[in-house]
């Protein structure tokens, strides 16, 4: 049995907790795809080589118009068409109804996996009845660097604050499985029963912060997320390093592509919704103030489109405020752990 390091608990205490799923649970790996025919071969080939004894692969297709279906047919994977681009959260929520596993592994199509990645995650997740999710290590495509590791809170400014007054570091190291505030939904293994008890991903998060919201809601219920450092995958993350640096230089000059602008609107909209939905009133107000300061800073630097993206995030949240407040009441109603206690948990270790 795998012992998971937890705040205020010994490894022996973790090892004594019982399993609540079967010894060899079926894992359903759900590969989200949109026009990814060029990405699927690496992804599906390495998923087919997993040493997990009970494993199904489902390609969740968001209305692709390329050759994705033909490519997927060459591998032991089930094709599940959504018919349109439902985004991240809605597509996964719908796909869960067709998945057969007790454990659900949400992954992107631009990944490849070490042969024991799924089994290592499943072994940790099924060893402890208090767990909700297991988060693997993501390395760059060439394996040279960690691009997603242990998530933890670090001091931050209004430029990068997420949970007031903290920013988040996503690449910290760990010697073994350790609890984290949340994992990355692009490669997250969860217990199906608890995912469904939480009503899945919040569908208003098209992309960005859907994982933060999901895992934080689970923590409030007493269900932990852990990082498993020896479960490893490799991620292309959408663009090359040179392309990313070119984009960053363009943003610094005020040249913001439409796709980047839409993503910034989404990012700040969802960050603010996360705060309004789950954080204490004081912290939600501090987050809103930090975002306003961030917008003002961009105005002084003449990055007007970036500032506008933040303003539009406030507008979107104002329009959705009644729904957000209703969701806030639902989260509070099922909570077993206080937000402050959870925040302390991840800022003192």
N, C-alpha and C positions, 0 to 999 in steps of 0.2 A: 504494500500500500504506500502511496506517495504522501509525504507530509508537506503541507504548505505553510510557510512562515506567515503568521498573522500577528497583528498588533496585540501585545499583551498576552500572548499565548506561546506555549512551548511547542516544539516539533512533536513531542510525545503526545501532547493534548490533541494536536491535529490528527495524528495517526489513530487515535482511539475513536474518532467519530465514524459513524457507520456509513455504508453506501446506501443510496436510495434508488439507484437505477440498476439494471441487470449487469452481470459480470462482463458480458460482451455486447454492449448496446450497439444497435445499428446507428451509424453516423451518416446523415444525409448532407453531402457537400453541395451547396447551392452556388453555382457560378453565375454571377450577373453578367450579362452580355448585351452589348449594343454595337452592331457593325464591327465585331471583333474577330472576323475570320482569320486575320493575320496574327492574332494573339492566341487563339484557342489551341493550336497544336502543342505549344510548350506547356500550357496550363493542363490540358486534358491528358497529355501523355504522362506527365509526372503524377497526376492524380490517379491514373490507372495503375501506377507502380507502388501505391501506398501499401504498407504492410499491415494496415488495419484489418482485422479479421472479418468485420461486418461493415461494409461501406458501399453506399450508392452515390453516384454523381448525377446531378441534375443541372442542365444548362437553362437558366432562367433568361429568356430572350425578350428584350424590350423593343420589339418591332424592327429587327434588323432587316435591311434591304440588300445586304451583301451575301456572300456564300457561307455564312455562319452555320446554317442548318446542314449543308453538305459536309462541311468540315467536322462538325460535331458527330455526324453519323459514322465517321471512321473510328470512333473511340467508344468504349463501353460507358456511354453516358445517355441519359434520358433527356429528350428535347421538350422544353415546356415553354411554348410561346405565349407572351402576354398580349400580343396583337397591336400594341402601341408602346411608346416610351412612358412607362409609369414612374420613372425615377427609381431611386434606390429603395426607399422605405416601402412604398406601395407594392412594388414588384416582389420584394422579399416577403412581405406580409401575405400576399396572395399565394406565393410559391409554397409557403409552409403548409398550406392545406393539402398540397399534393405530395409533400415529402413524407417518407415512411419512418424516418429515424426518431429515436429517443433523444439524440443529440443532433444539433443543426450547426453546420459549419458554413458561415457566410464568407464568400471569397470573391475577389475581383478576377476578371479574365486575363489581366496582364501580370500574372504571377506564375512561378513554378515552385515546386515543393520538394524538400528532402523526403526520401521514402518513408521516414518514420515521423513526419510532422504530425499527421492526423492522430496516429496512435499515441504519441507522447502527450498531446493535448487531451485526448480522451481518457488516458490513464490518470492524469491529474484531476480532471473534472469529475470523474466517477469515484474518486477516492474519499470524497468529503461531502457530506450532506448539506453543508452550509454554502456550497459554491453555486454560482449562477453561470459564470463564463470563464473561458480560458483564452488568453491572448498570446500568440506566438511572436517570435523575433522576425522582423522583416529586414532583410539585407538588400543593398543595391543589387541591380541585375548582375553585375560582375562579382558580387560577393565582397567587395573591398570595404564596405562600411555598413554599419547598422543605421537604418533610417527610421525604424520604430522598435523601441525596446520597452524598458520599464517606464511607465508614466508616473510622474510625481509632481507635486507643487513646488515652485521655486519663487523667490521674490520677483515681482514684475512692476512695470510702469503702466500708464494708461495706454501705451502702444500695444501691449500684449496680454493684458489682464483677462482672465477667464472666470475664475472664482475669487472674488475680492478677498484680500488684496493680492492674490497670487496669480502668477502666470503658470504655464504648464511646460515641463520638460518631457519629451517623448522618447529620448534615446538613452536613458540611464541604464546602467548595467545591474545585473543581479546574479548571485551565485547559484540560485535555485529558484523554484516557484515562490513567488511573493505576491501579496495582495496589492492591487492598484485601484485607483478610483474608477477607472474605466479602461476598456480596450478599444482597439480599432475595428470598426464594423466591416472594414474591407477584408478582414481575416479573423473572424471571431467565432469560437465554438461556444454554443450555449446549450443549456438544458431546455428541451422543448416545453416541458410542463411549466416551467417558470417563465419562459418567453411568452407563452400563451396566457398565463396568469397576469402578466403585465400588459396584455393586449398588444404585444409586439412593438414594433417601431412606431413612433408617433408619425402618422402619415403627413402631417404638415411640414415635417422636415424633409424636403425633397432630397437634399444632400447637405452634409455638414452638420455636426453636433447631434446627429441621430444616435450615435453610439454613446456620447456623453450623457444624453438624456436617458437612454435605456438603462445603462449600467448604474447611473446615479439613482434612478427609481428602484432598481433592484437592491442597491445598498440600503436604501431607506426601509426596505422590507426585511433586511437582515441577510440578503443573499450576496455573497462576495464575488468579486472578479479577481482573477490572478493572472500574472504574467509568467509564462513558461519559457525561460530563455533557451532551452535546448531543443525546442520545437522551431524549426527554421524554414523560412521560405524566402524567395527572391522576387522583388517587385520592380517593375519598370516605371511605375508612378507617372504614367501619362506622357512624359516628354523627357528628352535628354537633358543632361546638365547644361550644355551649351544653349539649348533652346530656352531653358528656364532662366539662365543669366541674361539672355537677350531680352526676355520678357520683363525681368526686374529692372533692367536699365531703361526700358521704355516707360515703365510706370514712374520711375524717378524723374523722367523728363515730362511727365504729364501725358504720355502717349499710351492710353489705356485701351487695349482691344475690347471689342464688345463681349467676347466670351469671358475675359477676365473681369470686366465690369459686372456682368451678371453673376459671376461666382462671388465677387465681393459683396454684392447685395445679399445673396443667399447666405453667405458666411455670417455677416453681421445681423441679418434678420433672425437667423436661427440661434446665434449666441444670445441675443437679447431675449428671444422667446424662452430659451433654456433658463435664463436668470429669472424671468417673470414667473415661470412655471414652477420651479423647484427651490430657488434660493429664498432665505428669509427676506423680509421686506427691506431691511436695512442694506443687506448685501445686493439685492436686486437694484436698489437705488444707486449704490456705489458703482455697480456695473454700468448702469445707464449713464452716470456722470462720466465714467471713464471713456465710454464710447463717444459722448459729446465732446470731451476734450480731445479725443483722437481726431474727430472731424474738424475741430477748430485748428488743430496743428496742421492738418493737410491743407486747409485754406491758406494758412500763412506761408505754406510752401508752394502755393498755387497748384496743388494736386486736386483740382476742383472735382474731377470725376470720382476720385476716391472719397472725398468728403461727401459728394452727392450719394454715393452708395450707402454710406452710413445714415444719412438723412432719410433715404428711402426705406431703410431698415426700421427706423422709428415709425414712419408712416404705416408700413405694413403691420407692425405690431399694434399700433393704435387701432387699426381696422379689425384686428383679430382679438382684441383685448377680452371681450366677453367669453370667447372660447378658451382663451388662455387661463382666465380666472377659474373657469369650470374645471379645466384640467388640473389646475393647482389644488383645488379642493379634493379632487380624486387622489392625487398623490399624497396629500396630507392625511387623508382618511385611512390609507393603508400603511402608513409609516410606523415602523418600530424603532427606528434610530433617528436621533436628532441630527440636523444638518451640522450644527456646531461640533458635535462629537465626531462626525465623519471627517470634517475639515481638519480637526486636530489630529486625527488618525494618520493623515497623509502629509502632515507638516512637521511631525515630531520624530519621524523614522527615516 
